[in-house]
Amino acid sequence: MARLLKPTDENLRFLREFLLSGGVAALPTETVYGLAANALNPKACQRVFDIKNRPSIDPLICHVPGFSGIETYCDTNSAAEILSDAFWPGPLTIVLKKKPIIPDIVTAGLDSVAVRCPSHPDFRRLIVDCPFPIAAPSANPFSYISPTRADHVNANLGEKIEYILDGGPCSLGVESTIIDARDPGRPKVLRYGALPLEDIENALDCRIDAPAPTSKSVQIAPGSLPKHYSPRTPVELRTEPVSEKELQESDSKVAFLLLRKPNHGTASNFHWLSETGNLDEIARQLYAKLREVDTEEYEKIVAEEAQELGLGQAINDRLRRASHL
């Protein structure tokens, strides 16, 4: 299994040199744990794809210390500046036109690159002195549930990597929102995420359309393939809350993933994401609870969708991809 490292100054210096030399390690962000490599090193980035069994059509996000200096890696514009001022460090990824310094393997051969500045304190302490951006997709086998704790990473990839920086549980629990800002006059949302779309629309003072349907062709945005974030157990979605009658008459081989604790009684196959239905708590617990349920050998998971507003859009996006056949 991989060695868990505490976020000491000595360990952060070691990991910085390890990544510089072409190593791959798991790092915590506020969204999920990432499988990190030097984004300017094509061989290191290829290792990320190999370890995850990730298809080459799915590009990587480049993580940077801040907006200052990113013109080395991509073309900036007014929309990107507004967004970075408003939301960086934080769970927002911005897609811009890339510069040649970014290897094609990082961008799936496209002329665009996704950049983000995470807010996790340990990640920030590590990256502030890095002379390179860090490519870091979720630290899990491709299409499986994203990890929000170090032990999640070790359970799935511990035999394939050497080090995991243990930064505790991720505070947000779902991936970043991705905005295509290549045309500053017509920004587009490519993936719902931990930053609600309404906040982005307010910052840019414009309406942003819902993401376009995706396919299995080359993706502009990471993590946007139709089937993703998926447990091995089949998932059935419910747009309305599961009734008390169905819960009480349920087969014990079916797991119920509920937004809030049931009002009348519980059973071992009832699993809830929040006592009260709080969206922040639901998002933070979603992946961890899916992983827990997926280990208990149920025949099916029945999951409730959230209200399609704010963070509920990201929660529903992950559940719909998890349930995709």
Secondary structure, 3 states (H helix, E strand, C coil): CCEEECCCHHHHHHHHHHHHCCCCEEECCCCCCEEEEECCCHHHHHHHHHHHCCCCCCCCEEECCCCCCHHHCECCCHHHHHHHHHHCCCCEEEEEEECCCCCHHHHCCCCEEEEECCCCHHHHHHHCCCCCCEECCECCCCCECCCCCHHHHHHHHCCCCCEEECCCCCCCCCCCEEEECCCCCCCEEEECCCCCHHHHHHHHCCCCCCCCCCCCCCCCCCCCCCCCCECCCCEEEECCCCCHHHHHCCCCCEEEEECCCCCCCCCCCEEECCCCCCHHHHHHHHHHHHHHHHCCCCCEEEEECCCCCCHHHHHHHHHHHHHCC
